[in-house]
Amino acid sequence: MAEKKIIVSGRGPEAKGPYSAAVAFEGLLFVSGQGPVDPDTGKLVGDTVEEQVVRAFENVRLILEDAGSSLDHVLKVTFYLSDIDHFARANEVYKRFFTEGGYPARTTIQAARLPFDILVEIDVIAYVP
């Protein structure tokens, strides 16, 4: 019988609540929503959506790597924006993290309010090769 495995990232930000950074199950990896938190200081970083998207994706990348995966293995991204008017700016940064022609499936929504009043939160589903 398959069992889920809780992933604790040694390099990603510490979970700020009752959740795991990621959970692996039968080759799939479910990464919890990541925001613009500096994993070394635990403080929020970035005043612009562009800066916050970069930090959030760097956090996702660290967790994926600690779990034996990478951004190249991301199947699905959910992108939560505090303001949908930031979509075009966030999208330009998003494209830097993936190879054109190999983009993951994605959903982008405007959230009424994100924790700590951040501008973006990103979660992903990836596979572990």
C-alpha positions as a Markdown table, in Angstrom:
| # | Residue | x | y | z |
|---|---|---|---|---|
| 1 | Met | 0.0 | 0.0 | 0.0 |
| 2 | Ala | 1.4 | 3.4 | -1.0 |
| 3 | Glu | 2.0 | 5.9 | 1.7 |
| 4 | Lys | 2.3 | 9.6 | 1.7 |
| 5 | Lys | 5.7 | 11.1 | 2.7 |
| 6 | Ile | 5.9 | 14.5 | 4.4 |
| 7 | Ile | 8.7 | 16.7 | 2.9 |
| 8 | Val | 10.6 | 18.9 | 5.2 |
| 9 | Ser | 12.8 | 21.3 | 3.3 |
| 10 | Gly | 16.1 | 22.2 | 4.9 |
| 11 | Arg | 16.5 | 25.2 | 2.7 |
| 12 | Gly | 12.9 | 26.5 | 2.1 |
| 13 | Pro | 11.0 | 28.7 | 4.4 |
| 14 | Glu | 9.6 | 27.2 | 7.6 |
| 15 | Ala | 5.9 | 26.4 | 7.6 |
| 16 | Lys | 3.9 | 29.1 | 9.5 |
| 17 | Gly | 1.0 | 26.9 | 10.4 |
| 18 | Pro | -0.3 | 23.4 | 10.6 |
| 19 | Tyr | 0.8 | 22.2 | 7.1 |
| 20 | Ser | 3.7 | 20.6 | 5.4 |
| 21 | Ala | 6.0 | 22.3 | 2.9 |
| 22 | Ala | 5.2 | 19.4 | 0.6 |
| 23 | Val | 3.8 | 16.0 | 0.5 |
| 24 | Ala | 4.9 | 13.2 | -1.9 |
| 25 | Phe | 2.7 | 10.4 | -3.0 |
| 26 | Glu | 3.3 | 7.8 | -5.7 |
| 27 | Gly | 5.8 | 9.9 | -7.6 |
| 28 | Leu | 3.8 | 13.1 | -7.3 |
| 29 | Leu | 4.9 | 16.1 | -5.2 |
| 30 | Phe | 2.3 | 18.6 | -3.9 |
| 31 | Val | 4.0 | 21.8 | -2.7 |
| 32 | Ser | 2.1 | 24.1 | -0.4 |
| 33 | Gly | 1.6 | 27.7 | -1.3 |
| 34 | Gln | 4.8 | 29.7 | -1.2 |
| 35 | Gly | 5.0 | 33.4 | -0.7 |
| 36 | Pro | 7.8 | 36.0 | -0.7 |
| 37 | Val | 9.5 | 34.8 | 2.5 |
| 38 | Asp | 13.2 | 34.9 | 2.8 |
| 39 | Pro | 14.0 | 31.4 | 4.2 |
| 40 | Asp | 17.1 | 32.6 | 6.0 |
| 41 | Thr | 15.4 | 35.4 | 8.0 |
| 42 | Gly | 11.7 | 34.4 | 7.9 |
| 43 | Lys | 10.8 | 37.9 | 6.8 |
| 44 | Leu | 8.7 | 39.0 | 3.9 |
| 45 | Val | 10.7 | 40.5 | 1.0 |
| 46 | Gly | 9.8 | 42.5 | -2.1 |
| 47 | Asp | 7.7 | 45.6 | -2.5 |
| 48 | Thr | 6.6 | 44.8 | -6.1 |
| 49 | Val | 4.8 | 41.9 | -7.5 |
| 50 | Glu | 7.8 | 41.1 | -9.7 |
| 51 | Glu | 10.1 | 40.8 | -6.6 |
| 52 | Gln | 7.6 | 38.7 | -4.7 |
| 53 | Val | 7.0 | 36.3 | -7.7 |
| 54 | Val | 10.8 | 35.8 | -7.9 |
| 55 | Arg | 11.1 | 35.0 | -4.2 |
| 56 | Ala | 8.0 | 32.7 | -4.2 |
| 57 | Phe | 9.4 | 30.7 | -7.1 |
| 58 | Glu | 12.8 | 30.5 | -5.5 |
| 59 | Asn | 11.1 | 29.0 | -2.4 |
| 60 | Val | 9.2 | 26.6 | -4.6 |
| 61 | Arg | 12.5 | 25.6 | -6.3 |
| 62 | Leu | 14.2 | 25.0 | -3.0 |
| 63 | Ile | 11.5 | 22.7 | -1.8 |
| 64 | Leu | 11.3 | 20.8 | -5.1 |
| 65 | Glu | 15.0 | 20.2 | -5.1 |
| 66 | Asp | 15.1 | 19.1 | -1.5 |
| 67 | Ala | 12.4 | 16.6 | -2.4 |
| 68 | Gly | 14.4 | 15.3 | -5.4 |
| 69 | Ser | 12.5 | 17.2 | -8.1 |
| 70 | Ser | 12.9 | 20.5 | -9.9 |
| 71 | Leu | 11.0 | 23.2 | -11.7 |
| 72 | Asp | 11.5 | 21.2 | -14.9 |
| 73 | His | 9.2 | 18.5 | -13.4 |
| 74 | Val | 6.3 | 20.8 | -12.5 |
| 75 | Leu | 3.0 | 19.7 | -14.0 |
| 76 | Lys | 0.6 | 22.3 | -12.6 |
| 77 | Val | 0.9 | 25.7 | -11.1 |
| 78 | Thr | -1.7 | 27.7 | -9.2 |
| 79 | Phe | -0.9 | 31.4 | -9.1 |
| 80 | Tyr | -2.8 | 33.5 | -6.5 |
| 81 | Leu | -2.6 | 37.2 | -7.0 |
| 82 | Ser | -3.9 | 39.8 | -4.6 |
| 83 | Asp | -4.8 | 42.0 | -7.5 |
| 84 | Ile | -5.5 | 40.6 | -11.0 |
| 85 | Asp | -4.2 | 43.9 | -12.5 |
| 86 | His | -0.8 | 42.5 | -11.6 |
| 87 | Phe | -1.3 | 39.6 | -14.0 |
| 88 | Ala | 0.8 | 40.9 | -17.0 |
| 89 | Arg | 3.7 | 41.9 | -14.7 |
| 90 | Ala | 3.6 | 38.6 | -12.8 |
| 91 | Asn | 3.3 | 36.6 | -16.0 |
| 92 | Glu | 6.6 | 38.1 | -17.4 |
| 93 | Val | 8.4 | 37.0 | -14.3 |
| 94 | Tyr | 6.7 | 33.5 | -14.4 |
| 95 | Lys | 8.0 | 32.9 | -17.9 |
| 96 | Arg | 11.6 | 33.1 | -16.6 |
| 97 | Phe | 11.2 | 30.0 | -14.5 |
| 98 | Phe | 10.0 | 27.6 | -17.3 |
| 99 | Thr | 11.0 | 26.7 | -20.8 |
| 100 | Glu | 8.9 | 28.1 | -23.5 |
| 101 | Gly | 6.9 | 25.4 | -25.2 |
| 102 | Gly | 7.1 | 23.3 | -22.0 |
| 103 | Tyr | 5.0 | 25.4 | -19.7 |
| 104 | Pro | 3.1 | 23.6 | -17.0 |
| 105 | Ala | -0.7 | 23.7 | -16.8 |
| 106 | Arg | -1.7 | 26.8 | -14.8 |
| 107 | Thr | -4.6 | 28.5 | -13.0 |
| 108 | Thr | -4.4 | 32.1 | -12.0 |
| 109 | Ile | -6.9 | 33.7 | -9.7 |
| 110 | Gln | -7.3 | 36.9 | -7.7 |
| 111 | Ala | -7.6 | 36.1 | -4.0 |
| 112 | Ala | -9.6 | 38.4 | -1.9 |
| 113 | Arg | -6.7 | 38.6 | 0.6 |
| 114 | Leu | -3.5 | 36.6 | 1.0 |
| 115 | Pro | -1.8 | 35.9 | 4.3 |
| 116 | Phe | 0.3 | 38.7 | 5.7 |
| 117 | Asp | -1.1 | 40.9 | 2.9 |
| 118 | Ile | 1.4 | 39.5 | 0.3 |
| 119 | Leu | 0.9 | 40.2 | -3.4 |
| 120 | Val | 1.4 | 36.6 | -4.6 |
| 121 | Glu | 1.3 | 33.0 | -3.4 |
| 122 | Ile | 2.2 | 30.0 | -5.6 |
| 123 | Asp | 1.7 | 26.3 | -5.2 |
| 124 | Val | 2.7 | 23.5 | -7.6 |
| 125 | Ile | 2.2 | 19.9 | -8.4 |
| 126 | Ala | 5.4 | 18.2 | -9.7 |
| 127 | Tyr | 6.7 | 14.7 | -10.2 |
| 128 | Val | 9.8 | 13.1 | -8.7 |
| 129 | Pro | 11.8 | 11.4 | -11.5 |
